[in-house]
Every structure is written in C-alpha cells, then in structure tokens.
Amino acid sequence: MKLWGKIRKDDHTVSDEVVAVHAKHAYEVGDWTEPMTELCRKLNLSRPVILKKHVRDLEQFSRAVFSPADFMEPVDFDRFEVELF
C-alpha cells in the first residue's frame, strides 16, 4: 500500500509525494507517525497533529484532509490531503 500526500492551495496541487506503507490495509498500520513523518519530510513540511478523526478517515475512506490548524507551525497552503492506494 502507498500513501500519497498533496499540498493544495487555491484548489491547485502545489506539491505531492508518495511513500510506501508496509501494510496491506489501513487498519493494520496501528501507528501512522512513521509513514506521515516520512511523507512530510519528503514534502519539506512539519508533521501535522494526527487525530482519531484522521485515522478513522484513512481506515474508512482511504483519505484524510488536514487543515492549517492541524499543524503546530504556520503553513502557506489551504489543506494537506493524504490518500491510500
């Protein structure tokens, strides 16, 4: 399975990256810290706060959206979208 992260601003993709996740299904991951940290490192981005809502969205819909409020540092984009495929 792979994790695709997209930085979106004004409804345009500014940057995107893909990282491998060593699991076949989202519910098998358990801790999303490592794959999210690797994805954010590739995007030169601080890792957002991962809430239960984000984990639930990844498990149920294979997609989660992070807003600028989910980051501890100020960011210059509208949203950070993460999808599993």
C-alpha positions, 0 to 999 in steps of 0.5 A: 500500500502507498500513501500519497500526500498533496499540498493544495492551495487555491484548489491547485496541487502545489506539491505531492509525494508518495511513500510506501506503507508496509501494510496491506490495509489501513487498519493494520498500520496501528501507528501512522507517525512513521509513514506521515513523518516520512511523507512530510519530510519528503514534502519539506513540511512539519508533521501535522497533529494526527487525530482519531478523526484522521485515522478513522478517515484513512481506515474508512475512506482511504483519505484524510484532509488536514487543515492549517490548524492541524499543524503546530507551525504556520503553513502557506497552503489551504489543506494537506490531503493524504490518500491510500492506494 
